[in-house]
């Protein structure tokens, strides 16, 4: 499984931004091939968006879809960067690094 992690700066109401992401971005991501999960977290004037995908190519394809929606609907956020990575362990998805443990 692959993760897409994007960080944004924002101005305004972070809870409103998260609500709009849930209402607008989540359904779009759910319709994309390989989608597994989506999380949004707020920090000090930053938003962390993390989605989980079957493959890196699925995760990369989602970036184009998300970027288009964000550009049209969330003028108060600016992308800092996007990173991709293989999920090494997850309590949510049952992925583990333990030898011989069931995944």
C-alpha positions in Angstrom: 0.0 0.0 0.0 1.1 3.5 -0.8 0.5 6.8 1.0 0.1 10.2 -0.5 0.9 12.9 2.0 0.3 16.6 1.1 1.0 19.6 3.3 -0.7 22.9 2.8 -0.7 26.3 4.6 -4.0 27.9 5.1 -5.7 31.0 6.3 -9.2 31.2 7.8 -11.2 28.6 9.6 -9.4 25.3 9.6 -12.5 23.3 10.7 -14.3 24.8 7.7 -11.5 23.7 5.4 -11.6 20.2 6.8 -15.4 20.0 6.4 -15.2 21.2 2.8 -12.5 18.6 2.1 -14.7 15.9 3.5 -17.7 17.0 1.5 -15.8 17.8 -1.7 -12.5 15.8 -2.0 -13.5 12.6 -0.2 -16.2 11.6 -2.7 -13.8 12.3 -5.6 -11.1 10.2 -4.0 -13.5 7.4 -3.2 -14.4 7.1 -6.9 -10.7 6.7 -7.9 -9.1 3.3 -8.6 -7.1 1.9 -5.7 -8.5 4.2 -3.0 -8.3 2.9 0.6 -8.6 5.9 3.1 -8.4 9.6 3.5 -7.3 11.7 6.6 -7.1 15.4 7.1 -5.2 16.8 10.2 -4.8 20.5 11.2 -1.7 21.9 12.8 -0.4 25.5 13.3 -1.7 27.1 10.1 -1.0 23.9 8.2 -3.2 21.1 6.8 -1.9 17.5 6.4 -3.8 15.5 3.8 -3.0 11.8 3.8 -4.6 9.3 1.5 -3.9 5.5 1.1 -3.8 3.7 -2.2 -3.2 0.2 -3.6 -0.3 1.4 -5.7 1.9 4.4 -6.2 0.5 5.1 -9.6 -3.0 5.2 -8.0 -1.7 7.7 -5.5 0.0 9.8 -8.1 -3.1 9.9 -10.3 -5.1 11.2 -7.3 -2.8 14.2 -7.1 -4.0 15.6 -10.4 -7.6 15.2 -9.4 -7.1 16.8 -6.0 -5.1 19.6 -7.4 -7.8 20.6 -9.8 -10.5 20.5 -7.2 -8.5 22.5 -4.6 -7.6 25.1 -7.2 -11.2 25.7 -8.0 -12.7 25.4 -4.5 -10.1 26.3 -1.8 -8.4 29.6 -2.6 -7.3 30.0 1.1 -4.9 27.1 1.0 -1.4 26.8 -0.7 0.4 23.6 -1.4 3.8 23.2 0.4 4.6 19.8 -0.9 3.5 16.2 -1.8 5.3 13.1 -0.8 4.6 9.4 -1.5 5.7 6.4 0.5 5.1 2.7 1.1 3.2 2.1 4.2 5.5 0.0 6.4 3.1 -0.7 9.3 -0.4 0.4 10.1 -2.7 -0.4 13.0 -5.7 0.5 10.7 -4.7 -1.6 7.7 -3.1 -4.6 9.4 0.3 -3.9 7.8 3.2 -4.9 10.0 7.0 -5.1 9.8 7.0 -8.1 12.2 8.5 -11.3 10.7 6.0 -14.0 10.4 3.1 -11.9 11.6 -0.1 -11.9 9.5 -0.6 -8.7 7.4 
